[in-house]
Amino acid sequence: MKINIHESIKKINPRCTLGYSIIRNVVVHGASPSLAQELFHLQMEAAKFYNLEELINIPPIIGVRSIYKKVDFNPFRYNASSEEVVRRMLQKKGSDYVNSAVTVNNYCSIKFLVPLGLYDLDKIAGEVSYKLGDRGTFVNIDGNLIATDEKAFLTDAQGAFGNPTLEAAHTKVTLATRNILLVVYADEESKREELSHILDFTKEMILTHNSGTVEAQAIITI
């Protein structure tokens, strides 16, 4: 699989950087007491340092919101996945445990405050490009119809399927998923070594709790 950042992004975000890992032969579980406990402890620690009033002033959140303004997403309407996970935690809106792969994604989103995308690789067709979307729509994981025109999305031969906030229903990771595409959406201040660390940490957590083998890993820029 080839993954690239399209020239259309360069015009609005010339420092755009993505990290990705392709992980095959995973076994996604519906419940994992050890992972649930790890998430609980991280949430308790994070709650000591974050509060809703000051969340948007934390440097990683500021960086992501800055990118959103450039790619025509209202950061007050569309929270990045990392910010949304922390907000739900602070508002005590229930457990973030979905399955063993998605929960790793949520764990690392809280830990690093950088949006991560997790996609079922077998539902992706052809080359993947991060670009400004063509006119069209897709159904997200909440069942809502999302317009894609002139907003930044990962796309394949079938159209848009994800970005730092939104994910198409057909590419979501479920218990039936066997191959995963992990994407880290870096903010403008992220250094290459920091992005590599986030990728490595998240990848190792996925392998620990879901098994699997890493086929490829890379950091890409325009």
ZAMARGU-4260 file (C-alpha; in steps of 0.2 Angstrom, whole numbers, plus 5000, padded with zeros to 4 digits):
<rodrens>
0) 5000/5000/5000 | 5006/5018/4996 | 5002/5032/5007 | 5005/5050/5002 | 5001/5068/5006
5) 4993/5077/4991 | 4999/5093/4984 | 4982/5101/4988 | 4987/5100/5006 | 5003/5109/5003
10) 4994/5125/4999 | 4986/5127/5016 | 4998/5117/5027 | 5015/5116/5020 | 5022/5108/5035
15) 5010/5094/5035 | 5017/5077/5042 | 5009/5060/5045 | 5016/5045/5053 | 5008/5028/5050
20) 5010/5009/5054 | 5003/4994/5045 | 5000/4980/5057 | 4994/4963/5051 | 4986/4947/5059
25) 4979/4956/5074 | 4967/4948/5086 | 4955/4961/5092 | 4946/4957/5109 | 4930/4963/5116
30) 4937/4964/5134 | 4954/4965/5142 | 4955/4968/5161 | 4973/4972/5160 | 4970/4985/5147
35) 4955/4992/5155 | 4965/4994/5171 | 4979/5003/5162 | 4966/5015/5154 | 4958/5018/5171
40) 4975/5023/5179 | 4979/5034/5165 | 4963/5043/5166 | 4965/5046/5185 | 4982/5053/5182
45) 4976/5064/5167 | 4962/5071/5177 | 4974/5078/5190 | 4982/5089/5176 | 4969/5093/5164
50) 4952/5103/5166 | 4939/5108/5153 | 4942/5126/5155 | 4961/5126/5151 | 4961/5111/5139
55) 4962/5122/5123 | 4977/5131/5130 | 4988/5115/5131 | 5001/5116/5118 | 4997/5100/5108
60) 4979/5105/5107 | 4983/5122/5102 | 4994/5115/5088 | 4980/5103/5081 | 4967/5117/5082
65) 4979/5128/5072 | 4979/5115/5058 | 4961/5114/5058 | 4959/5132/5055 | 4969/5130/5039
70) 4960/5115/5032 | 4943/5123/5034 | 4937/5114/5050 | 4930/5124/5064 | 4940/5119/5079
75) 4925/5124/5091 | 4913/5112/5081 | 4925/5098/5077 | 4936/5092/5091 | 4951/5082/5086
80) 4949/5064/5092 | 4962/5066/5105 | 4954/5082/5112 | 4937/5073/5111 | 4943/5058/5121
85) 4950/5069/5135 | 4934/5080/5135 | 4923/5064/5137 | 4934/5058/5151 | 4934/5075/5161
90) 4915/5076/5159 | 4913/5058/5165 | 4903/5052/5150 | 4906/5034/5153 | 4920/5022/5148
95) 4930/5024/5133 | 4932/5005/5132 | 4926/4999/5114 | 4938/4984/5110 | 4956/4980/5113
100) 4962/4990/5097 | 4951/5005/5099 | 4955/5007/5117 | 4974/5007/5114 | 4970/5021/5102
105) 4961/5031/5115 | 4974/5027/5128 | 4988/5034/5117 | 4977/5049/5112 | 4975/5054/5131
110) 4994/5051/5134 | 5000/5061/5119 | 4986/5073/5115 | 4989/5070/5097 | 4974/5063/5086
115) 4977/5045/5080 | 4967/5036/5067 | 4964/5017/5067 | 4957/5009/5051 | 4952/4992/5045
120) 4965/4990/5031 | 4955/4977/5022 | 4941/4989/5020 | 4953/5002/5011 | 4955/5000/4992
125) 4970/5006/4983 | 4982/5020/4986 | 4979/5031/5001 | 4981/5050/5000 | 4978/5064/5013
130) 4971/5078/5003 | 4957/5090/5001 | 4941/5080/4998 | 4931/5081/4982 | 4913/5085/4983
135) 4904/5070/4991 | 4898/5062/5007 | 4901/5047/5018 | 4893/5039/5034 | 4903/5041/5050
140) 4904/5029/5064 | 4889/5038/5073 | 4878/5035/5057 | 4879/5054/5052 | 4881/5059/5034
145) 4897/5070/5032 | 4901/5081/5018 | 4919/5080/5012 | 4921/5094/4999 | 4936/5105/5002
150) 4941/5097/5019 | 4956/5087/5023 | 4953/5068/5023 | 4962/5052/5020 | 4955/5045/5004
155) 4956/5029/4994 | 4948/5023/4978 | 4931/5023/4986 | 4933/5041/4993 | 4936/5049/5010
160) 4937/5038/5025 | 4945/5048/5039 | 4954/5063/5046 | 4959/5069/5064 | 4941/5070/5069
165) 4930/5059/5058 | 4930/5041/5053 | 4919/5032/5040 | 4908/5018/5047 | 4915/5005/5034
170) 4933/5007/5039 | 4931/5006/5058 | 4940/4993/5068 | 4929/4979/5075 | 4931/4962/5082
175) 4932/4955/5064 | 4947/4966/5059 | 4963/4957/5055 | 4974/4970/5048 | 4976/4988/5054
180) 4981/5005/5047 | 4987/5017/5061 | 4989/5035/5057 | 4996/5049/5068 | 4991/5066/5063
185) 5005/5077/5069 | 5003/5095/5073 | 5015/5108/5066 | 5026/5109/5081 | 5029/5090/5082
190) 5047/5085/5079 | 5051/5069/5069 | 5058/5060/5084 | 5043/5064/5095 | 5032/5057/5081
195) 5043/5042/5079 | 5041/5039/5098 | 5022/5041/5097 | 5021/5028/5083 | 5033/5016/5092
200) 5023/5017/5108 | 5006/5015/5100 | 5012/5001/5089 | 5019/4991/5104 | 5003/4993/5114
205) 4993/4987/5099 | 5005/4972/5098 | 5004/4969/5116 | 4985/4968/5118 | 4981/4962/5100
210) 4996/4952/5094 | 5000/4955/5076 | 5016/4959/5065 | 5022/4976/5059 | 5023/4976/5040
215) 5028/4994/5037 | 5030/5010/5047 | 5035/5027/5041 | 5034/5046/5043 | 5029/5056/5027
220) 5029/5074/5023 | 5024/5084/5007
</rodrens>
